[in-house]
Amino acid sequence: DERLLVQVVRNKVGQIFSMNLDGSDAREFTKPGEGLPYGISLSPDGQRVLTRSRDRTARLWDLTGQSVAIFFGHTDELRMAVFSADGERILTASDDRTARLWDLEGNSLATFSGHTDFVPSAAFSPNGQRVLTASRDMTARQYLVNVEDVLAVAACRVGRGLIDDEIARFDIGTPRVVFEQRQCPPIFSWQK
């Protein structure tokens, strides 16, 4: 359908409208002030809309303007919200000095911390296996996203697989990695 989404801000109240490309047939996509949207991202398949808001949340919408999920968890204003290339995960960055990874139901999968100032930018690597964050503290950080990669690096660094208690405590499946040789995979792309 050849429609576009337009964000309008009047008297500091944001609202999103859906309209034809020529500007006709404008329809409310969100109600005035609903989540105070001030950033919009379209999913890779073009079927969902992601907004970020001053109320410290991101929201996922279908194309009719129905709210599908709300992403709660940041403690300060969101700077950005984007979809992964496959459209299955969402990444947010915030003034609370963190970035967060989410599933499409609004469940927080990971919090990426370590910055000492706000995080205005975060991005997925092209293959979706890493997240890169940039902060006002003048640093960039790279994080592994795939649980199997994180487990492999952690187990290699300590020289063993996880014990049953650790598996139970972190509610993860039994690691499938066998450590016959201690050749740890790199955490950062510049490590060889």
SERO-4910 file (N, C-alpha, C, O; in steps of 0.05 Angstrom, whole numbers):
BEGIN
 pado doro    nc1    nc2    nc3   cac1   cac2   cac3    cc1    cc2    cc3    oc1    oc2    oc3
  Asp    A     17    -23      0      0      0      0     18     24      0     37     26     16
  Glu    A     12     43    -17     30     66    -20     22     88     -1     11    109     -9
  Arg    A     28     84     24     23    103     45     49    109     59     68     94     58
  Leu    A     49    131     73     73    138     89     64    147    116     41    155    121
  Leu    A     83    145    135     78    154    162     91    181    166    114    185    157
  Val    A     77    199    178     87    226    183     84    232    212     64    227    225
  Gln    A    105    243    223    105    251    251    100    281    253    113    296    239
  Val    A     81    288    270     74    316    274     77    323    303     68    307    320
  Val    A     90    345    309     93    354    337     80    382    339     89    400    325
  Arg    A     60    384    356     47    409    361     48    415    391     40    398    406
  Asn    A     58    438    398     59    445    427     73    423    443     63    417    465
  Lys    A     94    412    433    110    391    446     95    365    450    103    348    466
  Val    A     73    361    435     58    335    436     61    322    409     53    333    388
  Gly    A     73    297    409     77    283    384     54    266    377     39    255    394
  Gln    A     50    262    350     30    245    340     39    235    313     53    249    298
  Ile    A     31    210    306     38    199    280     13    195    263     -7    186    273
  Phe    A     15    203    238     -7    200    219      1    182    196     25    181    188
  Ser    A    -18    167    185    -13    151    161    -28    166    139    -51    174    143
  Met    A    -16    169    115    -29    183     93    -19    173     66      2    160     65
  Asn    A    -34    179     45    -25    172     18     -1    189     12      5    209     24
  Leu    A     14    180     -8     39    194    -16     34    223    -24     51    240    -21
  Asp    A     10    229    -35      4    256    -43     -7    273    -20    -14    296    -24
  Gly    A     -8    262      5    -17    276     28    -47    274     34    -56    285     54
  Ser    A    -61    261     17    -90    258     21    -96    235     40    -78    218     45
  Asp    A   -121    233     49   -131    211     66   -113    207     91   -105    185     97
  Ala    A   -108    229    105    -92    227    130   -109    214    151   -132    221    156
  Arg    A    -97    194    165   -111    179    186    -92    179    211    -68    178    209
  Glu    A   -105    181    234    -89    179    259    -77    151    261    -91    131    258
  Phe    A    -51    151    265    -37    125    270    -34    121    300    -37     99    310
  Thr    A    -28    143    314    -27    143    343    -44    167    352    -49    185    337
  Lys    A    -53    165    377    -68    187    389    -48    209    397    -25    203    401
  Pro    A    -57    234    399    -39    255    408    -26    249    435    -40    242    454
  Gly    A      0    250    436     15    245    460     18    216    468     31    210    488
  Glu    A      8    198    452      9    169    458     38    160    457     49    156    435
  Gly    A     51    158    480     79    150    481     97    173    474    122    169    474
  Leu    A     86    196    467    102    219    458    123    211    438    147    215    442
  Pro    A    115    199    416    134    189    396    151    211    384    140    232    376
  Tyr    A    177    207    383    194    226    369    215    212    353    236    224    346
  Gly    A    211    187    346    229    173    328    214    149    317    200    135    332
  Ile    A    217    144    291    202    122    277    222    105    262    241    115    249
  Ser    A    217     79    263    233     60    247    214     39    236    196     29    250
  Leu    A    217     32    210    201     12    197    215    -15    197    239    -15    192
  Ser    A    201    -36    203    214    -63    203    224    -70    175    213    -59    155
  Pro    A    244    -88    173    254    -95    147    233   -106    127    235   -102    103
  Asp    A    213   -120    138    192   -130    120    170   -110    115    151   -116    100
  Gly    A    172    -86    127    152    -65    123    126    -69    136    106    -55    130
  Gln    A    124    -88    155     98    -95    167     94    -84    195     72    -86    206
  Arg    A    116    -73    207    114    -63    235    128    -36    236    146    -30    221
  Val    A    119    -21    256    131      6    260    141      6    289    127     -3    308
  Leu    A    165     17    293    177     20    319    180     50    325    191     65    309
  Thr    A    170     59    348    173     87    356    188     88    382    187     69    398
  Arg    A    203    109    387    216    114    412    204    139    424    195    157    409
  Ser    A    204    141    450    189    162    463    204    175    486    223    163    497
  Arg    A    196    199    492    208    213    515    200    200    542    212    206    562
  Asp    A    180    183    542    171    170    566    188    146    573    180    129    590
  Arg    A    212    143    561    231    122    566    223     94    556    233     74    564
  Thr    A    204     94    537    196     69    525    199     70    494    201     91    482
  Ala    A    199     46    483    195     43    454    169     27    451    161     13    469
  Arg    A    156     31    428    131     16    423    132      4    395    143     16    376
  Leu    A    121    -20    393    118    -33    368     89    -32    359     71    -38    375
  Trp    A     85    -26    334     58    -22    323     54    -39    299     73    -45    284
  Asp    A     29    -47    293     23    -59    267     16    -36    249     16    -13    257
  Leu    A     11    -42    223      7    -20    204    -20     -6    207    -25     14    194
  Thr    A    -38    -17    224    -63     -4    228    -62     16    251    -81     31    257
  Gly    A    -39     17    265    -36     35    288    -42     21    315    -45     35    335
  Gln    A    -45     -5    315    -50    -20    340    -24    -25    354     -5    -34    341
  Ser    A    -22    -18    379      2    -23    394      5    -53    399    -14    -67    408
  Val    A     28    -64    392     34    -93    394     50    -99    419     44   -119    432
  Ala    A     69    -82    425     86    -86    449     97    -59    458    101    -41    442
  Ile    A    102    -57    484    115    -34    496    141    -44    509    140    -64    524
  Phe    A    163    -30    505    189    -38    515    196    -20    538    206      2    535
  Phe    A    192    -31    563    198    -16    588    225    -26    598    232    -49    594
  Gly    A    240     -9    612    264    -18    625    285      3    627    301      4    646
  His    A    286     21    608    306     43    610    297     62    632    274     66    637
  Thr    A    317     75    644    311     93    666    315    122    659    313    140    675
  Asp    A    320    127    633    323    154    623    314    154    594    306    134    583
  Glu    A    314    177    581    304    181    554    318    163    534    342    159    535
  Leu    A    302    153    515    313    137    493    325    155    471    312    175    464
  Arg    A    348    148    461    360    163    439    355    150    412    355    164    392
  Met    A    351    124    412    346    110    387    333     83    392    336     71    413
  Ala    A    320     73    371    308     46    372    308     36    343    298     49    325
  Val    A    319     12    339    321      1    312    315    -29    312    317    -43    332
  Phe    A    308    -39    288    304    -68    284    330    -81    276    348    -68    264
  Ser    A    334   -106    283    356   -122    271    349   -127    242    327   -123    233
  Ala    A    369   -135    226    366   -139    198    344   -160    191    331   -158    171
  Asp    A    341   -180    209    321   -201    205    294   -192    216    274   -207    212
  Gly    A    292   -169    230    267   -159    240    258   -174    265    235   -169    274
  Glu    A    274   -191    277    266   -208    299    274   -196    326    264   -206    347
  Arg    A    292   -176    327    300   -164    352    300   -134    349    301   -123    327
  Ile    A    300   -121    372    300    -92    373    323    -83    391    328    -96    412
  Leu    A    336    -62    384    358    -50    399    351    -22    406    343     -6    389
  Thr    A    354    -15    432    349     13    440    374     24    454    390      9    465
  Ala    A    377     50    453    399     63    467    388     87    482    368     99    474
  Ser    A    401     93    505    388    112    523    408    130    538    432    125    539
  Asp    A    396    151    549    412    169    566    419    155    593    435    166    608
  Asp    A    407    132    598    414    118    623    441    103    621    448     87    639
  Arg    A    456    108    600    483     97    595    483     68    587    503     54    590
  Thr    A    460     58    577    458     30    569    445     29    541    432     47    532
  Ala    A    448      5    529    433     -3    506    419    -29    514    430    -43    532
  Arg    A    397    -35    503    382    -60    509    374    -74    484    368    -62    464
  Leu    A    374   -101    486    365   -118    465    338   -130    474    335   -138    497
  Trp    A    319   -131    455    292   -139    462    282   -160    441    291   -160    418
  Asp    A    263   -176    450    248   -192    430    224   -176    422    219   -154    432
  Leu    A    208   -186    403    186   -170    392    162   -169    411    142   -154    406
  Glu    A    163   -184    433    141   -183    453    146   -162    475    130   -159    493
  Gly    A    169   -149    474    176   -129    494    192   -140    517    195   -126    537
  Asn    A    203   -164    514    219   -176    535    248   -168    531    259   -170    510
  Ser    A    261   -158    552    289   -150    551    306   -175    551    304   -192    569
  Leu    A    323   -178    531    340   -202    528    368   -196    539    381   -215    549
  Ala    A    377   -171    538    404   -164    548    405   -134    552    392   -119    539
  Thr    A    421   -127    572    428    -99    577    457    -96    573    473   -109    585
  Phe    A    465    -77    555    493    -72    549    502    -48    564    493    -25    558
  Ser    A    519    -52    585    527    -30    602    557    -27    601    571    -42    589
  Gly    A    567     -6    615    595     -1    616    603     27    609    625     36    616
  His    A    585     41    596    591     69    589    587     87    613    571     80    631
  Thr    A    601    109    614    599    128    636    584    153    629    582    172    645
  Asp    A    572    154    605    556    177    596    534    165    578    534    141    572
  Phe    A    516    182    569    493    172    554    502    159    528    523    164    517
  Val    A    485    141    518    490    125    494    471    135    472    448    126    471
  Pro    A    480    153    454    462    163    433    459    144    409    441    148    393
  Ser    A    476    124    407    476    108    383    483     79    390    501     73    406
  Ala    A    469     61    376    476     32    378    467     20    351    448     29    338
  Ala    A    481     -1    343    475    -14    318    481    -44    319    498    -52    334
  Phe    A    467    -59    303    473    -87    299    495    -90    278    496    -74    260
  Ser    A    512   -110    281    530   -117    259    514   -128    236    491   -136    241
  Pro    A    524   -128    212    508   -138    189    497   -166    193    475   -172    184
  Asn    A    512   -184    207    501   -211    211    485   -213    237    474   -235    243
  Gly    A    482   -191    252    465   -191    276    477   -204    300    464   -207    320
  Gln    A    502   -213    299    515   -227    321    528   -209    341    536   -218    363
  Arg    A    531   -184    335    544   -165    353    529   -139    354    514   -132    335
  Val    A    532   -125    375    520    -98    378    543    -79    384    561    -85    399
  Leu    A    543    -56    370    562    -35    375    548    -11    386    527     -3    376
  Thr    A    559     -1    408    548     23    421    568     46    420    593     41    421
  Ala    A    559     70    418    576     94    419    564    112    441    540    116    443
  Ser    A    582    124    457    574    140    480    586    167    479    606    173    466
  Arg    A    572    185    494    583    212    497    609    212    514    623    231    515
  Asp    A    615    189    527    640    186    542    664    182    523    686    177    532
  Met    A    659    184    497    680    183    476    690    154    472    713    150    463
  Thr    A    674    134    479    682    106    475    661     92    458    637    100    456
  Ala    A    670     72    445    652     53    430    656     26    443    679     19    449
  Arg    A    635     10    445    637    -17    456    624    -36    438    604    -30    424
  Gln    A    634    -60    438    623    -81    421    615   -105    439    630   -113    457
  Tyr    A    592   -116    435    581   -137    452    572   -160    434    562   -157    412
  Leu    A    576   -185    444    566   -208    431    536   -210    437    527   -204    459
  Val    A    520   -219    418    492   -221    421    483   -250    422    465   -257    438
  Asn    A    495   -268    407    488   -296    406    496   -310    432    520   -309    439
  Val    A    478   -322    446    483   -335    471    504   -357    468    521   -360    486
  Glu    A    504   -372    447    524   -393    443    552   -380    441    571   -392    452
  Asp    A    555   -357    428    581   -344    427    590   -335    454    614   -338    461
  Val    A    572   -323    470    579   -314    497    588   -338    514    608   -336    528
  Leu    A    573   -360    512    580   -384    528    607   -394    520    624   -402    537
  Ala    A    613   -395    494    639   -405    484    662   -388    494    682   -398    503
  Val    A    658   -361    493    680   -344    502    683   -347    533    706   -349    542
  Ala    A    661   -347    548    663   -349    577    676   -375    585    694   -375    602
  Ala    A    667   -397    574    678   -423    581    708   -425    573    724   -437    588
  Cys    A    715   -414    550    743   -415    542    760   -398    560    783   -406    567
  Arg    A    751   -375    568    766   -357    585    772   -370    613    794   -366    624
  Val    A    753   -385    623    757   -398    649    769   -426    646    775   -439    665
  Gly    A    771   -435    621    784   -461    615    766   -485    621    777   -507    624
  Arg    A    740   -482    621    722   -504    626    694   -497    617    688   -474    611
  Gly    A    678   -518    614    650   -513    608    635   -505    634    647   -504    655
  Leu    A    610   -498    631    595   -490    654    587   -514    671    582   -535    659
  Ile    A    585   -511    697    577   -533    714    546   -532    716    534   -512    709
  Asp    A    535   -554    726    505   -557    727    492   -533    742    471   -523    734
  Asp    A    505   -525    764    494   -503    780    493   -477    764    473   -462    766
  Glu    A    513   -472    748    514   -447    732    493   -449    710    479   -429    704
  Ile    A    489   -472    698    469   -475    677    441   -470    689    425   -457    677
  Ala    A    436   -482    712    410   -478    725    406   -449    734    384   -439    730
  Arg    A    426   -437    745    423   -410    756    417   -390    733    401   -371    737
  Phe    A    430   -394    710    426   -375    688    405   -384    668    400   -372    647
  Asp    A    392   -407    675    369   -417    659    377   -419    629    363   -409    612
  Ile    A    399   -433    624    407   -437    596    410   -467    590    412   -483    609
  Gly    A    409   -474    566    412   -502    558    440   -511    562    458   -495    566
  Thr    A    444   -537    562    471   -548    565    488   -539    542    481   -542    519
  Pro    A    511   -527    548    529   -518    526    537   -541    508    542   -563    517
  Arg    A    537   -535    482    544   -555    462    573   -553    453    581   -566    434
  Val    A    588   -536    466    615   -531    457    634   -550    472    633   -552    496
  Val    A    652   -562    457    672   -580    468    699   -565    467    706   -554    446
  Phe    A    713   -564    489    738   -549    491    762   -568    491    774   -571    512
  Glu    A    768   -580    468    791   -597    467    817   -581    466    837   -589    478
  Gln    A    816   -559    452    839   -541    451    830   -514    462    807   -506    459
  Arg    A    848   -501    475    840   -475    487    848   -453    467    867   -438    471
  Gln    A    832   -450    447    835   -429    427    809   -412    429    790   -417    416
  Cys    A    811   -392    446    787   -376    452    779   -359    427    796   -347    415
  Pro    A    753   -359    421    744   -342    399    747   -312    408    746   -306    431
  Pro    A    751   -295    388    754   -266    396    728   -255    406    707   -262    396
  Ile    A    731   -236    425    708   -222    434    703   -197    416    681   -191    410
  Phe    A    725   -185    408    723   -161    392    735   -167    365    753   -184    362
  Ser    A    725   -153    344    733   -159    317    762   -154    312    774   -165    293
  Trp    A    775   -137    328    803   -131    323    821   -152    337    846   -151    332
  Gln    A    810   -170    352    827   -191    364    830   -213    343    812   -220    329
  Lys    A    854   -224    342    859   -246    322    859   -273    336    864   -293    323
***
